[in-house]
Amino acid sequence: MKHRIIHSTDLRDRLPMLAGELGVSLPDLEEALDWCLANDVVFEDGEGENKRFWISSIDLEPALEHPVARRLFHRLKQDLPCQLLPRYGKNWATIKDRWRNAWDMAYNILINKIPSHHVRIAWLRLGGAKIGKGSSLWRNTEVLGIHNLVVGDDSVIGWHCQVDARAGLVIGNHVAIASHVLIIAGSHDLQAPEFWSISGPIYIDDYVWIGSRALIGFGTHLGHGSVISANTVVAKAVAPYKIIGGTGAKIMGERCHDLNYKVGGKGLFTLFH
């Protein structure tokens, strides 16, 4: 299988550090990486600045016979802000994954419509989401992959958004996400007859503001204080404080750097949100 999730751009450069961390020789680790690449455990594509390394989005660790490759895969998993999908079968991991899917479905069909901020946040936290003080998700916003969602303090996600955290979604403090925003964790390999899934973590740093009906694609990193204007599609890294908009998500300007406000999404009228 070639279902995969973005890991990094510099994996080969990190091998000396990883070799020391894992207590193996660099040649052995290089051989293990080559084995992973040959056996659809790790994937490499692109050139130069566009080079990317992926790892299997299925947790293959228990099935890997190569001992150093198994240790390398275990270490690479730790770099991701999500839990990989299990190898489905008659096992506890499959039962747990099915239960999480049912928990998500219950939230998206019923719980997210309840006019009580406290009930909705409690459901998300019980499902494994980490949501900071003063943060809120308003009614009718869908969340996929609840257990992989991290939200800092004083951040707000508005009405009728789709928040896809299946590949890991990390949202910082004082982030304002307007209504009808789509945050999409993955897509499919259009060059593969098997339609393999491809995905990547999304990072949204402190003080980011995302305008209504924007679409944030997988593998995106929105830098501190950046702004994504309404109706903009972004699927790349955005530098801190840049204002992004228009066709091609171009830089439209730069925001002031001394940001110190509170979003204030949880207050007197939270009940109605």
Buried (B, 14 or more C-beta within 10 A) or exposed (E): EBBBBBBBEEBEEBBEEBBEEBEBEEEBBBBBBEBBBEBBBBBBEEEEEEBBBBBBBBBBBEEBEBEBBBBBBEEBBEEBBBBBBBBEEEEEBBEEBEEBEEBBEEBBEEBBEEEBBEEBBEBBEEBBBEBBEBBBBBBEBBBBBBBBBBBBBBBBBBBBBBBBBBBBBBBBBBBBBBBBBBBBBBBEBEEEEEEBBBBBBBBBBBBBBBBBBBBBBBBBBBBBBBBBBEBBBBBEEBBBBBBBBEEEBEEEEBBEEEEEEEBEBBEEEBEEB
